Amino acid sequence: MKAVGIILAGGNNERLGDLTLLRATAAMPIGSCYRTIDFTISNMSNSGISKVAVITQYNSRSLHDHLSSAKWWDLGRKQGGLFVFTPFISSDNSFWFRGTADSIYQNLSFLRRSNEPYVVLTSGDTVYKMDYNKVIEAHIKKGSDITVVSRHMEPEFDLRLYGVMETDGDGRVLDFDEKPLEPAGNLVSLGVYVISRSLLVKLLETVIAEGRYDFVRDVICRYRKKLKIQSYNFDGGYWRAINSVKAYYNVNMDFLKKEVRDIFFKTEPYIETKPKDEPPAKLNSGAHLRNALVGSGCIINGTVENSVLFRKITSNDNTVIRGSIIMEGCLIGKDCVIENAVLDKEVILGDGKHIIGSPDKPMIVRKGSVL
């Protein structure tokens, strides 16, 4: 393939609160069996990109564990493969990554040693399917310096969390405002970029020498008039960013919709993940399930409705779970009621506990809590 992939998965998203207290956003569990980064890595592999770098930083232990073998995404190769880069301290460098541009710059040898002419640069905190080949083809056809994948967002999205763009009739980016207080439009960047490898190296060397460290603000926004930056409209269906507690909750609830499940579960190319060797879920006598995703190794008593359950969860008699996300290894006692809540991993609830939130503000129970 004529492109190398770089996935930025090191950001610290405080808007997810306790959910990212001990994990990176890219490691957030999705849809009863995935991690968020599975979608981007699978998109890379499914697009024929066989050399992919994942750059991590904050709370990266669980993410590293998930990426411990590249074979699940067909990236276990002699030529190319999956590379995981973390900050390192040396005699001439005492910094953590100071921004997205700096994180790539500190691993510039990866790009210099590559032979592919193009780079697909993206984040690891989004849920979608995309053929990056189409973006590269449009990039070449338009003669662009940088191509930014974009989309017109619906009114319910908070545009202040995105980069908002203005383009001319041919799709050339005229203005780019990163996370504006007052968005001037609804065309937003999806955080996917195509750029030539040589140009990326040159731009990084320039901006870092000037003490600038952010790729969007210091490359895209700053060079929007000097370079030919082109917008590529993504109309391929489902796309969501995990950028808040509500967004995370809504994405998992979306997987309860048949049309969304069909995109990821039943339509090729598939999204791959690291498998777990657990027995099938067990529903005991009297258990009632309606519109629920239940992971392997679960033992279910009581009622589960409109909920997403991950691996190795035990719910006991007369417990009711509605509109909730229950992560791996939770133990739920008898006569409990859980509604519109997110239980992080390894939570233990005693008999008769009630955890009640709302769809707009789900109740969060921190990892390892015993109640």
MARVO-438023 format. One line per 4 residues: number of its first residue (from 1); their letters; for each residue x, y, z of N, C-alpha, C. Coordinates in steps of 0.05 Angstrom, whole numbers, plus 5000, padded with zeros to 4 digits. Example, Ala and Ser with C-alpha at 12.3 -4.5 7.8 and 13.67 -1.06 7.14 Angstrom:
# MARVO-438023
1	as	5264:4886:5156:5246:4910:5156:5264:4934:5156  5257:4955:5142:5273:4979:5143:5258:5001:5157
***
This chain:
# MARVO-438023
1	mkav	5017:4976:5000:5000:5000:5000:5018:5025:5000  5008:5046:4988:5024:5070:4985:5021:5090:5009  5011:5081:5031:5008:5098:5055:5017:5083:5080  5027:5099:5099:5032:5089:5125:5012:5102:5144
5	giil	5004:5088:5165:4983:5098:5183:4995:5107:5209  4985:5129:5220:4992:5138:5247:4966:5143:5262  4963:5130:5285:4940:5134:5302:4948:5148:5328  4937:5171:5333:4943:5187:5357:4924:5178:5379
9	aggn	4935:5164:5399:4918:5152:5420:4929:5160:5448  4941:5183:5450:4954:5190:5475:4941:5213:5490  4919:5223:5480:4907:5246:5493:4894:5240:5520  4892:5261:5537:4879:5258:5563:4853:5273:5562
13	nerl	4830:5258:5561:4804:5270:5558:4790:5272:5585  4791:5295:5597:4779:5299:5624:4749:5299:5623  4737:5303:5599:4708:5303:5597:4695:5276:5602  4711:5255:5602:4701:5228:5608:4703:5221:5638
17	gdlt	4714:5240:5653:4714:5237:5682:4727:5211:5692  4712:5197:5710:4723:5173:5723:4728:5151:5703  4715:5152:5680:4718:5130:5660:4746:5129:5648  4760:5152:5647:4787:5152:5637:4807:5159:5659
21	llra	4799:5154:5684:4817:5158:5706:4841:5139:5704  4836:5114:5695:4857:5094:5694:4860:5082:5666  4848:5094:5645:4851:5083:5618:4850:5105:5598  4862:5100:5575:4861:5119:5553:4834:5118:5539
25	taam	4826:5140:5527:4800:5140:5513:4800:5118:5491  4823:5114:5478:4824:5093:5457:4819:5065:5467  4821:5061:5494:4817:5035:5506:4789:5032:5517  4771:5051:5513:4744:5049:5524:4729:5026:5511
29	pigs	4715:5010:5527:4700:4987:5516:4675:4996:5501  4670:4984:5478:4648:4991:5461:4633:4966:5452  4606:4967:5452:4590:4947:5439:4593:4919:5449  4599:4915:5474:4601:4889:5488:4626:4873:5482
33	cyrt	4642:4881:5462:4666:4864:5455:4689:4880:5444  4685:4905:5436:4707:4921:5424:4720:4940:5443  4743:4950:5435:4755:4975:5446:4753:4996:5425  4754:5021:5433:4750:5043:5413:4771:5042:5391
37	idft	4796:5036:5398:4817:5036:5378:4814:5014:5357  4798:4993:5363:4794:4971:5344:4783:4982:5317  4767:5002:5318:4754:5012:5294:4774:5026:5275  4792:5042:5287:4812:5055:5270:4833:5035:5260
41	isnm	4843:5017:5277:4862:4997:5268:4850:4980:5246  4826:4971:5250:4813:4954:5230:4809:4969:5203  4802:4995:5205:4800:5011:5181:4827:5012:5166  4848:5015:5181:4875:5015:5169:4880:4989:5154
45	snsg	4877:4967:5168:4882:4941:5157:4864:4935:5134  4838:4941:5137:4819:4936:5115:4824:4953:5090  4838:4975:5094:4846:4993:5071:4872:4985:5059  4884:4963:5069:4909:4954:5057:4933:4968:5068
49	iskv	4930:4983:5090:4953:4996:5102:4966:4977:5122  4989:4967:5115:5002:4945:5131:5024:4955:5149  5028:4981:5151:5048:4992:5170:5034:5014:5185  5029:5009:5211:5013:5027:5227:5027:5032:5254
53	avit	5029:5058:5261:5040:5066:5287:5018:5076:5304  5017:5067:5329:4999:5077:5350:5016:5093:5370  5010:5118:5374:5025:5135:5392:5008:5139:5418  5019:5129:5440:5004:5130:5466:5019:5148:5486
57	qyns	5005:5155:5507:5017:5170:5528:5003:5166:5555  4980:5179:5559:4966:5178:5584:4952:5152:5589  4954:5141:5613:4939:5118:5622:4939:5095:5601  4962:5088:5592:4964:5071:5568:4967:5041:5574
61	rslh	4967:5033:5600:4972:5005:5606:4952:4987:5594  4926:4992:5597:4906:4974:5586:4906:4974:5555  4913:4997:5544:4915:4999:5515:4939:4982:5505  4961:4984:5518:4984:4967:5511:4978:4937:5513
65	dhls	4963:4930:5534:4955:4902:5537:4938:4893:5513  4920:4911:5505:4902:4904:5483:4917:4901:5457  4939:4917:5454:4954:4917:5429:4979:4898:5431  4979:4880:5450:5002:4863:5454:5008:4844:5431
69	sakw	4988:4838:5415:4992:4821:5391:4979:4835:5368  4993:4837:5346:4983:4851:5322:4967:4833:5303  4968:4807:5309:4957:4788:5289:4926:4790:5286  4913:4800:5307:4884:4801:5306:4875:4821:5284
73	wdlg	4891:4840:5278:4884:4860:5256:4901:4855:5231  4912:4831:5229:4928:4823:5205:4952:4842:5202  4964:4849:5225:4987:4867:5224:5012:4854:5236  5011:4827:5240:5034:4813:5249:5051:4805:5225
77	rkqg	5070:4822:5217:5084:4819:5192:5114:4823:5196  5130:4812:5177:5158:4818:5176:5163:4845:5164  5148:4852:5143:5149:4878:5130:5126:4895:5139  5131:4916:5153:5110:4933:5163:5101:4923:5190
81	glfv	5075:4922:5195:5065:4913:5220:5055:4935:5238  5050:4929:5264:5040:4948:5283:5062:4957:5302  5065:4983:5304:5085:4996:5321:5071:5012:5343  5080:5009:5368:5068:5024:5390:5090:5042:5401
85	ftpf	5086:5068:5401:5106:5087:5410:5096:5101:5435  5114:5104:5454:5108:5118:5479:5130:5139:5484  5125:5159:5501:5146:5178:5507:5170:5165:5520  5194:5175:5514:5218:5164:5526:5237:5187:5533
89	issd	5252:5183:5554:5271:5203:5564:5299:5195:5555  5313:5214:5543:5341:5208:5535:5358:5232:5543  5384:5230:5537:5402:5252:5545:5396:5278:5530  5384:5276:5507:5378:5301:5492:5348:5307:5490
93	nsfw	5332:5292:5505:5303:5296:5505:5291:5289:5533  5281:5309:5547:5270:5304:5574:5240:5310:5575  5227:5310:5552:5199:5318:5550:5180:5294:5546  5157:5295:5558:5135:5279:5548:5125:5292:5522
97	frgt	5107:5279:5508:5096:5292:5484:5081:5317:5493  5089:5339:5480:5077:5365:5487:5053:5372:5470  5045:5355:5452:5022:5359:5435:5023:5338:5413  5002:5339:5396:5000:5318:5375:5023:5320:5355
101	adsi	5030:5344:5347:5052:5347:5328:5078:5338:5341  5082:5344:5367:5107:5336:5380:5108:5306:5383  5085:5293:5387:5085:5264:5390:5095:5250:5364  5088:5261:5341:5098:5250:5316:5127:5257:5312
105	yqnl	5134:5282:5319:5161:5291:5315:5181:5275:5331  5174:5268:5356:5192:5253:5372:5196:5224:5362  5179:5216:5343:5182:5190:5330:5186:5193:5300  5200:5214:5293:5203:5221:5265:5219:5200:5250
109	sflr	5236:5185:5264:5251:5164:5251:5233:5143:5238  5210:5139:5250:5190:5120:5238:5182:5128:5210  5178:5154:5206:5171:5165:5180:5195:5165:5161  5218:5172:5171:5241:5174:5154:5250:5146:5144
113	rsne	5245:5125:5159:5252:5098:5151:5231:5085:5134  5208:5098:5131:5187:5087:5114:5191:5095:5085  5179:5079:5068:5181:5084:5039:5155:5094:5026  5133:5091:5041:5107:5098:5030:5106:5128:5025
117	pyvv	5094:5137:5003:5093:5165:4996:5073:5181:5013  5053:5168:5024:5032:5183:5038:5029:5173:5067  5017:5191:5083:5011:5184:5111:4981:5188:5116  4968:5169:5128:4941:5172:5138:4943:5176:5168
121	ltsg	4935:5200:5177:4938:5208:5205:4910:5210:5217  4906:5196:5239:4879:5196:5250:4880:5192:5280  4858:5195:5294:4856:5192:5323:4846:5164:5329  4849:5156:5355:4840:5129:5363:4816:5130:5380
125	dtvy	4800:5151:5380:4777:5154:5398:4751:5158:5383  4749:5146:5359:4725:5148:5343:4715:5121:5334  4688:5119:5329:4675:5094:5322:4663:5098:5294  4674:5084:5274:4665:5087:5247:4678:5066:5229
129	kmdy	4669:5065:5204:4682:5049:5183:4689:5068:5160  4713:5065:5150:4722:5083:5128:4743:5068:5111  4740:5071:5084:4760:5062:5066:4779:5085:5060  4803:5084:5072:4822:5106:5069:4832:5108:5040
133	nkvi	4830:5086:5024:4838:5088:4996:4823:5109:4981  4798:5112:4987:4782:5132:4973:4791:5161:4979  4800:5164:5004:4810:5191:5013:4837:5196:4999  4854:5176:4997:4880:5179:4984:4876:5185:4954
137	eahi	4857:5171:4942:4852:5176:4913:4842:5204:4908  4824:5214:4926:4815:5242:4923:4837:5261:4928  4855:5255:4947:4878:5272:4953:4896:5275:4928  4901:5253:4915:4918:5253:4891:4904:5268:4868
141	kkgs	4879:5262:4864:4864:5273:4842:4863:5304:4844  4859:5314:4868:4857:5343:4873:4884:5357:4874  4905:5342:4876:4932:5354:4879:4935:5369:4905  4923:5357:4926:4923:5371:4952:4949:5368:4967
145	ditv	4955:5387:4983:4977:5384:5002:4968:5368:5027  4945:5375:5037:4933:5360:5059:4903:5356:5053  4893:5333:5058:4864:5328:5056:4853:5322:5084  4831:5336:5090:4818:5334:5116:4791:5320:5111
149	vsrh	4786:5298:5124:4760:5285:5122:4740:5300:5139  4717:5306:5128:4697:5323:5141:4669:5312:5138  4651:5325:5153:4623:5316:5152:4606:5339:5163  4582:5342:5151:4562:5361:5161:4548:5348:5185
153	mepe	4550:5360:5208:4540:5348:5233:4511:5357:5238  4496:5338:5249:4468:5344:5256:4467:5363:5280  4444:5377:5284:4442:5397:5305:4447:5387:5333  4442:5361:5338:4445:5351:5366:4474:5349:5375
157	fdlr	4493:5351:5356:4521:5349:5364:4531:5377:5374  4548:5376:5394:4560:5400:5405:4584:5407:5388  4581:5426:5370:4602:5433:5351:4626:5446:5364  4623:5454:5389:4645:5466:5403:4667:5446:5410
161	lygv	4661:5420:5406:4681:5399:5412:4696:5391:5387  4691:5404:5364:4703:5395:5339:4717:5419:5325  4733:5412:5305:4744:5433:5288:4723:5439:5266  4716:5464:5264:4695:5473:5245:4708:5487:5221
165	metd	4700:5478:5197:4713:5487:5173:4694:5503:5155  4707:5521:5139:4693:5535:5117:4707:5528:5091  4692:5521:5071:4704:5513:5045:4692:5529:5022  4706:5529:4999:4695:5541:4975:4679:5520:4960
169	gdgr	4670:5527:4936:4654:5509:4920:4668:5484:4911  4694:5484:4911:4710:5461:4902:4720:5445:4926  4712:5452:4950:4720:5437:4974:4746:5446:4987  4758:5467:4976:4783:5477:4988:4777:5491:5015
173	vldf	4793:5485:5035:4789:5496:5062:4798:5525:5062  4779:5543:5068:4785:5572:5070:4791:5580:5098  4777:5567:5117:4781:5574:5145:4777:5549:5162  4791:5548:5184:4790:5525:5202:4791:5535:5231
177	dekp	4770:5531:5246:4769:5541:5274:4767:5517:5293  4788:5512:5308:4789:5489:5326:4773:5494:5351  4752:5478:5356:4735:5479:5380:4727:5508:5386  4712:5520:5368:4704:5548:5371:4682:5551:5392
181	lepa	4682:5574:5406:4661:5580:5425:4635:5585:5410  4636:5597:5386:4612:5603:5371:4617:5592:5342  4610:5567:5337:4614:5555:5311:4599:5570:5289  4613:5575:5267:4602:5590:5245:4588:5572:5224
185	gnlv	4590:5546:5227:4578:5527:5209:4576:5500:5221  4568:5480:5205:4566:5453:5216:4583:5433:5201  4602:5443:5185:4621:5425:5171:4645:5421:5190  4649:5397:5200:4670:5392:5220:4690:5372:5210
189	slgv	4714:5375:5220:4735:5356:5215:4731:5331:5231  4735:5307:5219:4732:5282:5233:4759:5272:5244  4779:5288:5242:4805:5281:5253:4820:5260:5237  4814:5259:5211:4828:5240:5192:4841:5258:5171
193	yvis	4867:5254:5167:4882:5271:5149:4899:5253:5130  4902:5262:5105:4921:5250:5087:4941:5271:5078  4967:5264:5080:4988:5283:5073:5012:5267:5063  5027:5279:5045:5051:5265:5036:5071:5262:5059
197	rsll	5086:5241:5059:5104:5235:5081:5126:5257:5082  5137:5264:5059:5158:5284:5059:5149:5311:5068  5124:5319:5061:5114:5345:5070:5109:5344:5100  5099:5322:5110:5094:5320:5139:5120:5324:5155
201	vkll	5141:5310:5146:5167:5313:5159:5176:5342:5158  5174:5355:5135:5183:5383:5133:5167:5401:5151  5140:5398:5152:5123:5415:5168:5129:5411:5198  5133:5386:5206:5139:5381:5234:5165:5394:5243
205	etvi	5185:5391:5226:5211:5403:5232:5209:5433:5235  5192:5445:5219:5188:5475:5219:5174:5484:5244  5151:5472:5250:5134:5481:5273:5147:5475:5300  5160:5452:5302:5173:5445:5328:5196:5465:5333
209	aegr	5211:5472:5313:5233:5492:5316:5222:5519:5325  5197:5524:5320:5185:5550:5328:5171:5547:5355  5173:5524:5368:5160:5520:5394:5130:5516:5392  5122:5504:5370:5093:5498:5366:5090:5468:5366
213	ydfv	5069:5457:5379:5068:5429:5384:5042:5415:5377  5022:5430:5368:4996:5418:5362:4991:5416:5332  4984:5393:5322:4981:5388:5294:4958:5405:5282  4936:5405:5294:4913:5420:5283:4917:5450:5284
217	rdvi	4923:5461:5307:4926:5490:5310:4951:5500:5295  4973:5486:5297:4999:5496:5287:5006:5487:5259  4991:5468:5248:4995:5460:5220:4971:5466:5203  4948:5453:5210:4924:5457:5194:4914:5486:5195
221	cryr	4909:5497:5218:4899:5524:5220:4919:5545:5210  4944:5541:5218:4964:5562:5211:4971:5562:5182  4971:5539:5169:4979:5537:5141:4955:5535:5122  4931:5541:5131:4907:5537:5115:4907:5555:5090
225	kklk	4920:5578:5090:4921:5595:5067:4946:5590:5050  4967:5581:5062:4992:5577:5047:4992:5551:5032  4980:5530:5043:4979:5504:5030:4951:5499:5019  4950:5480:5000:4924:5472:4989:4913:5450:5007
229	iqsy	4895:5458:5025:4882:5439:5043:4854:5434:5033  4848:5409:5027:4823:5402:5014:4805:5386:5034  4779:5391:5032:4760:5376:5048:4750:5351:5032  4748:5329:5046:4737:5304:5034:4712:5297:5051
233	nfdg	4689:5297:5038:4664:5293:5052:4659:5263:5057  4656:5255:5082:4651:5227:5089:4621:5223:5092  4610:5207:5074:4581:5201:5075:4577:5171:5079  4595:5158:5092:4594:5129:5094:4578:5118:5117
237	gywr	4560:5134:5128:4543:5124:5149:4552:5132:5177  4554:5113:5195:4557:5119:5224:4585:5129:5230  4586:5151:5245:4611:5162:5256:4605:5176:5282  4620:5169:5303:4617:5182:5329:4644:5184:5342
241	ains	4648:5206:5357:4672:5210:5373:4666:5205:5402  4684:5192:5416:4681:5188:5445:4694:5211:5459  4679:5233:5462:4691:5258:5473:4676:5268:5497  4658:5253:5509:4644:5260:5533:4630:5235:5544
245	vkay	4622:5236:5570:4607:5214:5582:4582:5208:5566  4567:5229:5559:4542:5225:5544:4548:5213:5517  4569:5222:5503:4576:5210:5477:4582:5181:5480  4598:5174:5501:4604:5145:5505:4579:5129:5510
249	ynvn	4562:5139:5527:4537:5125:5533:4520:5122:5508  4518:5143:5492:4501:5142:5468:4512:5123:5447  4538:5121:5444:4550:5103:5425:4543:5074:5432  4545:5067:5457:4538:5040:5465:4509:5034:5462
253	mdfl	4492:5054:5468:4463:5050:5464:4457:5048:5434  4473:5061:5417:4469:5059:5388:4473:5030:5378  4490:5015:5392:4495:4987:5383:4471:4969:5389  4452:4979:5403:4427:4964:5407:4408:4967:5384
257	kkev	4415:4985:5365:4398:4989:5341:4408:4970:5319  4389:4957:5306:4396:4937:5286:4412:4949:5263  4405:4973:5255:4419:4985:5232:4448:4991:5238  4454:4998:5263:4482:5003:5271:4497:4977:5274
261	rdif	4485:4957:5287:4498:4931:5290:4504:4919:5263  4486:4922:5244:4490:4911:5217:4515:4923:5204  4520:4948:5209:4544:4961:5197:4569:4948:5206  4571:4942:5232:4596:4932:5244:4597:4902:5246
265	fkte	4574:4889:5250:4574:4860:5255:4569:4844:5230  4554:4855:5210:4545:4838:5188:4554:4848:5161  4568:4870:5160:4577:4881:5134:4607:4880:5132  4617:4868:5111:4646:4868:5106:4655:4895:5096
269	pyie	4681:4902:5101:4700:4888:5118:4693:4891:5148  4700:4872:5164:4692:4871:5192:4712:4886:5210  4702:4894:5233:4719:4906:5254:4729:4883:5271  4756:4882:5274:4768:4860:5289:4776:4870:5317
273	tkpk	4780:4851:5335:4788:4858:5362:4804:4835:5374  4817:4840:5397:4831:4818:5410:4811:4800:5423  4810:4774:5416:4790:4756:5427:4796:4747:5455  4776:4739:5470:4778:4729:5497:4767:4701:5498
277	depp	4780:4683:5511:4771:4655:5513:4753:4651:5537  4728:4658:5533:4707:4655:5553:4685:4637:5542  4671:4623:5560:4647:4607:5551:4625:4625:5542  4605:4615:5528:4582:4631:5520:4567:4642:5545
281	akln	4553:4663:5541:4536:4674:5563:4515:4653:5571  4509:4652:5597:4490:4633:5608:4466:4648:5620  4442:4641:5610:4418:4653:5620:4404:4632:5637  4402:4637:5663:4389:4618:5681:4359:4619:5679
285	sgah	4346:4599:5690:4317:4598:5689:4304:4623:5702  4286:4634:5687:4272:4659:5696:4286:4684:5687  4309:4683:5675:4322:4707:5664:4306:4718:5641  4305:4744:5639:4290:4757:5618:4308:4778:5604
289	lrna	4312:4775:5578:4328:4794:5563:4312:4806:5541  4315:4832:5537:4302:4846:5515:4320:4868:5505  4327:4866:5479:4343:4886:5466:4369:4891:5482  4385:4870:5485:4409:4872:5500:4432:4858:5486
293	lvgs	4457:4869:5489:4481:4856:5481:4495:4845:5505  4501:4819:5505:4512:4806:5529:4538:4792:5520  4560:4799:5533:4586:4788:5526:4590:4759:5537  4612:4747:5528:4618:4720:5536:4624:4718:5566
297	gcii	4619:4694:5577:4626:4690:5605:4606:4701:5625  4584:4713:5616:4564:4725:5634:4545:4704:5645  4536:4708:5669:4515:4691:5681:4493:4710:5689  4470:4706:5676:4448:4726:5679:4424:4714:5693
301	ngtv	4415:4727:5715:4390:4722:5727:4374:4749:5727  4349:4748:5731:4334:4773:5732:4328:4784:5704  4327:4810:5702:4318:4824:5677:4340:4842:5667  4345:4841:5640:4363:4859:5627:4349:4871:5603
305	ensv	4346:4897:5602:4332:4910:5579:4348:4934:5569  4350:4936:5543:4362:4959:5530:4389:4966:5542  4406:4945:5545:4432:4949:5559:4454:4934:5544  4479:4943:5550:4503:4930:5538:4519:4919:5561
309	lfrk	4524:4893:5561:4539:4880:5582:4564:4868:5569  4587:4872:5582:4612:4862:5572:4618:4834:5585  4642:4826:5586:4650:4798:5593:4647:4793:5624  4642:4768:5630:4644:4758:5658:4629:4774:5678
313	itsn	4604:4780:5672:4586:4794:5690:4566:4774:5702  4562:4776:5728:4542:4760:5742:4521:4778:5754  4496:4773:5746:4474:4788:5758:4456:4767:5771  4448:4772:5796:4433:4753:5812:4403:4757:5811
317	dntv	4388:4740:5826:4359:4739:5824:4346:4766:5829  4325:4770:5814:4307:4794:5816:4321:4820:5811  4345:4820:5800:4359:4845:5793:4348:4855:5766  4345:4881:5764:4335:4893:5739:4356:4913:5729
321	irgs	4365:4909:5704:4384:4926:5691:4371:4938:5666  4368:4965:5665:4355:4978:5643:4372:5002:5633  4375:5004:5607:4388:5028:5596:4416:5032:5607  4431:5011:5611:4457:5014:5625:4480:5000:5610
325	iime	4504:5007:5618:4529:4995:5608:4543:4983:5631  4547:4956:5630:4561:4942:5652:4587:4931:5641  4609:4940:5651:4635:4931:5641:4645:4905:5653  4666:4895:5643:4677:4869:5650:4680:4864:5680
329	gcli	4672:4839:5688:4678:4829:5715:4661:4840:5737  4638:4853:5731:4621:4863:5752:4605:4841:5765  4600:4844:5791:4584:4825:5806:4561:4840:5818  4536:4833:5811:4512:4848:5819:4495:4829:5836
333	gkdc	4489:4838:5860:4474:4822:5879:4444:4819:5872  4429:4808:5891:4400:4804:5888:4385:4830:5892  4362:4831:5879:4342:4853:5883:4354:4881:5878  4374:4882:5860:4385:4908:5852:4370:4921:5829
337	vien	4371:4947:5827:4359:4962:5804:4381:4980:5793  4387:4977:5768:4407:4993:5755:4394:5005:5730  4391:5031:5729:4378:5045:5707:4396:5068:5698  4400:5070:5671:4415:5092:5659:4441:5097:5675
341	avld	4457:5076:5676:4482:5078:5691:4505:5065:5675  4529:5072:5683:4553:5059:5672:4569:5049:5695  4571:5022:5697:4587:5009:5718:4614:5002:5705  4635:5014:5715:4662:5008:5705:4670:4980:5714
345	kevi	4693:4971:5706:4702:4943:5710:4703:4936:5740  4696:4911:5745:4700:4898:5772:4686:4913:5794  4663:4924:5788:4646:4936:5809:4630:4913:5823  4627:4915:5849:4612:4896:5865:4589:4911:5878
349	lgdg	4564:4902:5872:4540:4914:5885:4528:4893:5904  4524:4901:5928:4510:4884:5947:4481:4882:5941  4467:4864:5955:4438:4860:5951:4423:4885:5956  4403:4890:5939:4384:4912:5943:4394:4939:5936
353	khii	4416:4942:5922:4427:4968:5915:4412:4980:5891  4408:5006:5892:4395:5020:5869:4415:5041:5858  4420:5039:5832:4438:5058:5818:4421:5070:5796  4412:5095:5799:4393:5107:5781:4405:5133:5769
357	gspd	4406:5134:5743:4414:5159:5729:4393:5166:5709  4401:5182:5689:4383:5190:5668:4398:5187:5641  4383:5185:5619:4397:5183:5593:4415:5206:5587  4408:5230:5596:4424:5254:5591:4448:5256:5611
361	kpmi	4445:5243:5634:4466:5244:5654:4468:5217:5668  4480:5197:5654:4482:5170:5666:4499:5170:5691  4491:5154:5710:4505:5151:5735:4531:5134:5730  4554:5144:5740:4579:5130:5736:4588:5118:5762
365	vrkg	4595:5092:5761:4606:5078:5785:4635:5071:5778  4653:5082:5794:4682:5080:5788:4692:5051:5789  4712:5045:5773:4724:5018:5771:4732:5008:5799  4724:4983:5804:4732:4970:5829:4716:4978:5854
369	svl	4695:4994:5850:4679:5002:5873:4664:4978:5885  4662:4979:5912:4646:4959:5926:4624:4974:5941  4599:4968:5934:4576:4983:5946:4557:4963:5958
***
